[in-house]
């Protein structure tokens, strides 16, 4: 994910069209060969003007080739396709978010309480032997003892109210839940997390986690039963990586 985030930022700065990058990803998945992928990009950059008339499109592929050589060169074909797929998703996101709001993708870490003991309070200093004792008031000027205040009347019992509902918690890795399918494409399925705004918390089933990469088995508006694989943080948004979970067994 760190590679994908860095590569997406480079492509975004170069204004590479995500649709052209998607075509290169489709070729890589079909060939399953890293060398063929780089040869494909180099062929378009060197000889693509014979079939592509737009200089802008040639520039897209030139920048994509440069970024791929920097971020994908040492990966296997499977990991390369996986990283490039996430790169394109993040590229679409970065294109829609102002530059000043972009933040790198970090894995969520649960903070642990500090083990440092609290500082001990400083011991109080005894009064100095040379310090004079406070003067006692003269009996003639002594004030009469104040009368103790009367006990206040007991307040009427407050009306009992229901305790507030506890805040919803984000599902953790290993937890299974059912959520509404929000969006489906050939690379991933977006799933709503109950009690959370999708702009803040959203679940994603990557095509690699679905048998035969068949994302078409899901439809927007239907319910998907999923298991949390990992929890990641992207700026103010939490992304749950999911995988399909088996259906509940019917009770006999």
ZIMO-V279298 format. One record per backbone hydrogen bond with DSSP energy under -1.0 kcal/mol. NH is the residue of the N-H (numbers start at 0). CO is the residue of the C=O. If there is no record, write none. Layout:
nh=NH co=CO
nh=NH co=CO
This chain:
nh=4 co=0
nh=5 co=1
nh=6 co=2
nh=7 co=3
nh=8 co=4
nh=9 co=5
nh=10 co=6
nh=11 co=7
nh=12 co=8
nh=13 co=9
nh=14 co=11
nh=15 co=10
nh=20 co=16
nh=21 co=17
nh=22 co=18
nh=23 co=19
nh=24 co=20
nh=25 co=21
nh=26 co=22
nh=27 co=23
nh=28 co=24
nh=29 co=25
nh=30 co=26
nh=31 co=27
nh=36 co=32
nh=37 co=33
nh=38 co=34
nh=39 co=35
nh=40 co=36
nh=41 co=37
nh=42 co=38
nh=43 co=39
nh=44 co=40
nh=45 co=41
nh=46 co=42
nh=47 co=43
nh=49 co=46
nh=50 co=47
nh=51 co=47
nh=57 co=53
nh=58 co=54
nh=59 co=55
nh=60 co=56
nh=61 co=57
nh=62 co=58
nh=63 co=59
nh=64 co=60
nh=65 co=61
nh=66 co=62
nh=67 co=63
nh=68 co=64
nh=69 co=65
nh=70 co=66
nh=71 co=67
nh=74 co=71
nh=79 co=75
nh=80 co=76
nh=81 co=77
nh=82 co=78
nh=83 co=79
nh=84 co=80
nh=85 co=81
nh=86 co=82
nh=87 co=83
nh=88 co=84
nh=89 co=85
nh=90 co=86
nh=91 co=87
nh=92 co=88
nh=93 co=89
nh=94 co=90
nh=100 co=97
nh=101 co=98
nh=105 co=232
nh=140 co=137
nh=173 co=227
nh=174 co=171
nh=176 co=225
nh=178 co=223
nh=180 co=221
nh=181 co=189
nh=182 co=189
nh=184 co=187
nh=188 co=204
nh=189 co=182
nh=190 co=202
nh=191 co=179
nh=195 co=192
nh=199 co=196
nh=200 co=196
nh=201 co=237
nh=202 co=190
nh=203 co=239
nh=204 co=188
nh=206 co=186
nh=208 co=205
nh=209 co=206
nh=212 co=209
nh=213 co=210
nh=214 co=212
nh=216 co=213
nh=217 co=214
nh=220 co=180
nh=221 co=218
nh=223 co=178
nh=225 co=176
nh=226 co=242
nh=227 co=174
nh=228 co=240
nh=229 co=240
nh=231 co=238
nh=232 co=105
nh=233 co=236
nh=236 co=233
nh=237 co=199
nh=238 co=231
nh=239 co=201
nh=240 co=229
nh=241 co=203
nh=242 co=226
nh=244 co=224
